[in-house]
Amino acid sequence: MSKTATELAATLERIKRELMNLGPMRPGSLSRQYRDPETKNRPFHQISYTYKGRGKSEYVRAENLAQIRRETANFKRFRKLVEQWVELSLKSSQMRVRNTGNQPG
């Protein structure tokens, strides 16, 4: 089902508002590691991410874990919203081209 130009514009505005309200973010995935993997003793958390083509890993202290989870969730939401924005912008552009291409010149 295709959206009208007005519906596309409204959805794009909603996406822009959501992007403005995301808050702090960072890329990466959190994982639990073990200093002794065989016995699963002494667990710790680590964040791994790629930035400017380089992989990075950092330890995450227990007191920062909730904050890092929020920031990585915000980044995932950011990526999803940008993908939707590009898709809807493309559809909007295609609709404009289609509508102007049918008029006699």
N, C-alpha and C positions, 0 to 999 in steps of 0.2 A: 504494500500500500504506500503510495507516494504522498509526501507532505506538500502542502502548499508553501509558497514563498513566505507567507506570514508566519506559518507554523515553524518553518526552518529558522527564521529570524528570531522568534521567541525562544526556541530551544538554544540557539547560539548565545543569546543574552543570558539565559539561565546558566549555561556552561561557564561563561565569563565571570558571572557572579560567584559561582562555586570556586573557580580558580582563585579569585581574589581573597576568598575566606579560608583557604587551606591551612595556612599557618606554616610553622617550620617543617622542613622535609629534608630527607637525605635518601640517596639510593642505597640499595643493599638488601641482603638477606641475613637474618639472625639465625644462628645455630648453636646448639649446645655441644660442646666438645668435652673430652675427658683427658686429664693429664695421664691417667692410667686406663687406656681404652679396654684392656682385657678384663679388668674387674669393675670398670665403670666407676672408679673412685675419683674424687676431686674434680667435679664438673665445673665448667666455666662457660660463659657465653662469648660469642665472637660474631662480629659483623663483617661480611665480605661484600665488596662492591667493585665495580669498574668505573674509573673516572679518567677521561682523556686517554682512553685506550690502555690503561694500566690497571691491573688488578691490585686490590688492597685488602688487607684484613686487619682488624683492630679488636683488641679485647674490649669487652663491655662490662663495667662494674655492675653489680646487682642493683645498686641504688639508681643507676641510669637506664636500666632495662626497659621500664615502662615508657620512658620518654623516647628512647630509640625505637621502640615498637610503634609509637604514634607517628614519629617522623618517617619511618619506612612505609607505613600505611598511607600517610599523606602523599608520599612520592608515588606510590602505586596508583593512587586515586588521580594524581596529577597526570600521569602518563595516560591513563584511561580517558580522562577528560580531553586531553590534547588530541588523542586519536579520534574521539567523537567530533571534536571541533573541525579537524581536517576533513573528515568524511562529510559532515554537513556543509562545510564551505564548498567542497567539491560539487556536491549535489546542487547547491544554490547557484554556483557558477554555471553548471551545465544547464540548469533551468533558464537562466538569463540568456545564455547563448542560443538555446533552442527557441526561446520566445522572440529574440531580436532577429534571428535568422529567417523566420517565416514572413517577415514584413517585406513588402516590395520596396526596392530601393531605387 
